[in-house]
Amino acid sequence: MKHSLKIVLILLGMFLLTQIIGILVVSIYSPHIEQTIDEEGNLVNVTSYNLPFGMDPPADIKPANMLISIIISIFIAVIFILILMRYKAELFLRTWFLVVVTLALSISFNAFFLNVKYSSLIALVIALPLALLKLFKRNIIIHNITELLIYPGIGAIFVPLLNVWTVVLLLIFISIYDIYAVWHAGFMQKMAEYQIKKLKFFTGFFVPYLGKKERKLLKQAREVKDSKLKNKKIKINVAILGGGDIVFPIILAGVVLNTLGFFNALLISFGATGALAWLFYISKKGKFYPAMPFISVGCFIGLLIGFIV
């Protein structure tokens, strides 16, 4: 294995834990039928998800139309971010991400307070300080802990909008985009570096670590009184996994949960985790890889096993 086993296990553990939390959050927001009276006085059945802040989808939603809308939105968002990066609009980007992070955390927290009065307000009160700490005070523990809850919240928004086959098509599209963005255009690396160096945060798991050479230098610096050695800069390596690689399997697992059941949803999560482990095994240190093609294949294998079993 090319990477430190400890770092790989940490990333895989956080990835799988986020998938499990995602399934749990989506299950709490699973659809249920409520009977209401329409304007004409007729008793009608309305599907409700209990999402906070009025985020329940409209009743007449069409998954195929939503798929097209999501793909267009991804294109617009990427272009918009690249333009803002070019003009160094750090304040706007940090504010934008603050809103997204706060909303996503609130949705996840709200799931656990759903039966409590003013649950959405309680969730918001908890989420906002965490989002502020995450974006404006660099702390690796707060960063990764909040990441565990951000993507389940985002997934809960998208699950009601899609069905199994539209998510499959979405994953295929994202995988092709990821290959192009990482191996051909290269702007995915630029976006990651810009987030870390300029915005001082990263959308995804972020685990710094020292290589053998750097650990040796650090040990020597602690043991000796050589001022030159003490002042020498030590390079810190970083293992990262992007947010998109985390959230898309949650969306598929959530849709599968609502249509095929809990066991099939778990197969998606374990398939994605196994595929990610394989990517870590074959990857080379210091190189960027598009994770989504591997993760998507793992998701599809889990989906296929679910259909067979």
N, C-alpha and C positions, 0 to 999 in steps of 0.2 A: 504494500500500500504506500503511495507516494506521500501522503499527508500523515501528520501525527495522528496516531490511533485515538488518542484522547480527544483531540479537536474534532475528529470525524464523529466520534460517539456523542460528543456534546451537540453538534449540529443535527445529527440524526435523531437524538433524543428530543431536542426542542421541536424539530419538524414534526415528529410523530405525535408529541404531546399537543401541539397546535391543531393537528388534524382531529385528535380525539375531542379536544375542547370545542372545535368547530362543529363536530357531529352533535355534541351535547347541546350547544347553543341553538343550532338549527332544530333539534328535536323539541326544545322548549317553545320555539316559534313555529312549530308544525301547524299546518292549516286545520282549522276546525269550522264547522258549520254553525252559523248563528241565524236565527229566524227574526226577521224585522218586517215592518209594515211599510210598503212603498207609498208614493204620493197618491196613488189611486185607492189606497186602503187594502191592498192585497198582501197576504202573508207570503214573503219570499225568503228563500235561503241565500245567505251571503257567506262566502268564505272569508275568514279572518285569520290573520297571522299574529296579531297582537304586537306588531313592531311599533316601537315608540316614535314620537315626533311625526306622526301621520305618514309613516313610510310604507304602510300596506299598499301593495300594488292594486291597480284598478281591476274590477271584476272581469272585464272583457280583454285581458291581456293575451296576446298571441306570441308564443315563444319564438316562432320564426322571425317575426318583426323585431322582437327584442334582440335577437342574435345580431341582426343587421345593425341595429342601433348601437349595441355594445361595441361591435367592431369599428364602426365609424367613430364612436367616442374615444376608443383607444388611439386611433390615428390622430384625432384632433388633440388629445391630451399630450401625446408624445411630441408632436410638432410644437405645441404651445410651450412645453417645458424646454425644448431645445432653443426656441426663440428667447425665452426668459433667461436661459443660461448664457446665451450670446450677449445679452444686454445687462448681464450681472444683476438681475432683479432678485437678489437674495432675500430681501425683506418680504416681498410679495410671495415668494415660494415658501418661505418659512411660515408665513401667515396661512397660506393655502393648506399646507401640510398640517398645521395646528388644528384647523377646522376639521379636516378629514380624520386625523388621529382621535380628536375629542369625540366626534360622532361615532366612529367605529368602536372605541372603548365604551362609550355610553350604551351602545346596543348590546355589547357583550355583558356588561354589568347589569343592565336592565333585565336580562334573561334570568338572573339569579335573584332579582327582587320583584319578579313579575306579580306576585300575589300580595305585595306590600303597597300600601297607599303612597301615591306620589313616587312610584318606582323610577320613572324616567328622570325626575328631578334629583333623586338620590344618586342615580347612576351618573348623571351629569356632574354633580358636585364631586364625586370620586374621580371621574375621568379627566376633568379639566386640569387639576393640579398635576396629575401624572403626565398629561400631554405637555404641559408647560415645562416640567422637569426634563422630559424626554428631549424636547427640541431646543431648550435654551440652557441646559446644564448637562454637560457630557458625563454620563455615568453608564458604564457598560451593563451593570446589573439592571438598572431601571429600563434601559433600552431594550434588552432582550426579554425581560418579564412583560413589558407592555406589548412587545411584538406577539407574544403568545395569545393575547386577547384582541389585538387589532384585526387580524385576518378572519377569525370567527365572526366578528361583527360585520365586516365587509361581506363575507360569504352569505350571512343571513339576509342581506339586502337583495342579493342576486338570485338566490335559490328559488324564490317564488316566481321569478320572471321567466324561467327556462324549464325545459324538460330534458330527459336523458340525452336524446339525440342532438339537440341543439348545443348542449354542453360538450358533447363529443366533437362536434364540428368546431366549436369555439377552441377547444384544446388543440385540435389539428392546426387551426389558424395561428394560435399563439405560438405553437412549436415552430412553425415555418418562420414567423416573425422573429422569434428568438434566435434561430439559426442565422438569419440575415443580419440582425442587429449586432450579434456578437462576432460572428466569423467573417462577415463581408463588410458591412458598413462601419462596424466598430464603435457606434455611438453609445451602445449599452455600457461599455467600459468607461467612456467619457462621462456619462451620467452618474455612474457609481462614484468615480473619482471626484466629480464636482460636488456631489452630496457630502462626501466624507471631508474633503478639504475646505470647501467654501461654505456649505450650509451647516457643517459640523454635526450631521446626523446621517443615518442611512436607513432606507426603507427595506428592511429585511434583517436577518440574523447577522450579527457582527461579532466575531470572536478574535481578538488579538492574541498573538502568541509569539514566543521567541524560539528561533532555531537553535541547534546545538552550538554553533559558533557564537551567537549572540548571548546565549546563557553562560557560556564560558567567559566571555568578556565582562558580563555583569558580575559574575562571581569574583573575577580578578579585581574588578573595580571596588568591590566591597572589602576585599581582603588586604589590598595594598594602599599605600599612602601616596602613590604617584598621581600628582594633580592632572597630568596630561591624560592618563588613562581614565581618571574619574570624569573628566570633561569630554571624553570621546563620545560621539553620538552612536547610539546602538539602534540598529534597524529593527523595527517591530513588524512581523508578518501579520497579515489579516486574512482570516477565512470568512467569506461572506456567502450568503444565500439570499437572493432577491425576493422581495415581497410577492411578486407575481408567481414565482415558483411555489410559494406556500399557499396562496389563496385559491388558485384554480382547482387543485385537487379537493379542497374543502367544498367548493361549489358543486363539483360532480358528486362527491360523497353525500352532500346535503340533498341534492335532487334524488339520488338513488335511495336515500333514507326515506324520503316522503313517498316514493313509488314502489320500491322493492323491499324495503325493510332494513333493520339495524345491521344484521349480519352482512348483507351485501355492501352496505356503506363502509363497514370495517375493512372489507376486502379491498376497496378502493384505497383507503388510507395505508394499509399494509403493502399493497402493490406499489404505491407511489414511494413509500419509504424504502422498499427493497430496490427499486430502480435508482433512487438517489444514492443508496449505498454502493451500487454497482458503478455509478458515475464517479464517486469518490475513489473507488478502487482503481479505475483505469486512468484517472486524470493525473496530470503532471503539475507539480508545485509551481506556482507563479504564472500559470496560464488561465485564461478565462474560458469557460465552457457554457454553452447554452443548456441549461438544466431541463427546460420544459420538454424537449423531445424525449428525453429519458423518462422523466416523470409521467408524461402522457402515456407512454408505452406501458409503464407500470400500472397506471390507472386502468387502461384498456384490458390488460391481463386480468386485473382484479374484477373488472366488470364482466368479462367473458366467463371467468370461473363462477361468478355469481349466477349467471344465466344457466350454466351447465348444471351446477349443484342445485 
